[in-house]
Amino acid sequence: VYRDKLSDFPRCLDGLSRRSQVAFTSSFQGNQVAPHGGVPAYVGFMMDAGGSLNNLIGFFKDVETQAPRFLVNFERFDLNGGGSEYKIAAYGKVFFKD
């Protein structure tokens, strides 16, 4: 995806979260990083998601495999909760072309 289409990324994630029945917020983190050494340009992002464990697993699987046009790499997950309700803070990168 090109840089000017990064604004579509949160909307895409929102659609996936609704389909998975997961409460969701996200934000970009830090500055955009220019391409270097064969690595494409990227920007960091953070998302908070809440719901049942099965729904959360399905949501994150969909983000990695069903988010059209976006190449996403998750770097860290923080899981809290138990029983029927969990919260995950996820950190990663979304790559783009200049």
C-alpha positions in Angstrom: 0.0 0.0 0.0 1.2 3.5 -0.6 1.8 6.0 2.2 -1.4 8.0 1.4 -3.5 4.9 2.0 -2.3 4.4 5.6 -5.3 6.2 6.8 -7.4 3.2 5.6 -5.6 0.9 8.0 -7.6 1.7 11.1 -10.9 1.4 9.2 -9.8 -2.0 7.9 -9.0 -3.1 11.4 -12.3 -1.8 12.7 -14.2 -3.8 10.1 -12.3 -7.0 11.1 -12.9 -6.3 14.8 -16.7 -6.0 14.2 -16.8 -9.2 12.3 -14.9 -11.0 15.1 -17.0 -9.3 17.9 -14.0 -7.7 19.5 -13.9 -4.3 21.1 -11.0 -2.4 19.5 -8.9 0.8 19.4 -5.7 1.6 17.5 -3.2 4.3 16.9 0.0 4.8 14.9 3.1 5.0 17.1 6.3 7.0 16.4 7.6 8.4 13.2 7.4 6.7 9.8 10.7 5.0 8.9 12.1 5.3 5.4 13.1 2.2 3.5 16.6 0.9 4.2 18.7 -2.2 3.4 15.9 -4.0 1.5 13.3 -3.3 4.2 10.3 -1.3 3.0 9.1 1.8 4.7 6.9 1.3 7.8 5.2 2.9 10.7 4.6 1.4 14.1 1.1 0.9 15.5 -0.5 -0.2 18.8 -3.9 -1.7 19.3 -6.0 -2.6 22.2 -8.6 -5.4 21.8 -11.0 -7.0 24.2 -13.3 -10.0 24.0 -13.4 -13.7 24.5 -10.1 -15.5 23.9 -11.4 -17.4 20.8 -12.7 -14.1 19.3 -9.4 -12.4 19.9 -7.4 -15.2 18.4 -9.7 -15.1 15.3 -9.3 -11.3 15.1 -5.5 -11.3 15.1 -5.4 -14.1 12.7 -7.7 -12.1 10.4 -5.5 -9.0 10.7 -2.5 -11.0 9.6 -4.2 -12.9 6.7 -7.4 -11.0 5.7 -6.3 -7.3 5.9 -6.3 -6.6 2.1 -3.5 -4.4 0.9 -1.7 -4.2 4.2 1.5 -6.0 5.2 1.4 -6.3 9.0 4.0 -7.6 11.4 3.2 -8.1 15.1 6.2 -7.7 17.4 4.7 -8.0 20.9 1.4 -9.0 22.6 0.5 -8.2 26.2 -2.4 -10.4 27.4 -4.5 -9.7 30.5 -7.7 -11.1 31.9 -9.2 -14.5 32.3 -12.5 -16.4 32.4 -14.7 -15.1 29.6 -13.0 -11.7 29.0 -9.5 -10.9 27.9 -7.6 -7.8 26.8 -4.7 -7.7 24.4 -2.4 -4.8 23.8 -0.5 -5.6 20.5 2.4 -3.7 19.0 3.7 -4.0 15.4 4.5 -2.4 12.1 2.5 -1.7 9.0 4.6 -1.5 5.8 4.1 0.9 2.9 5.6 2.2 -0.3 6.6 5.8 -0.8 
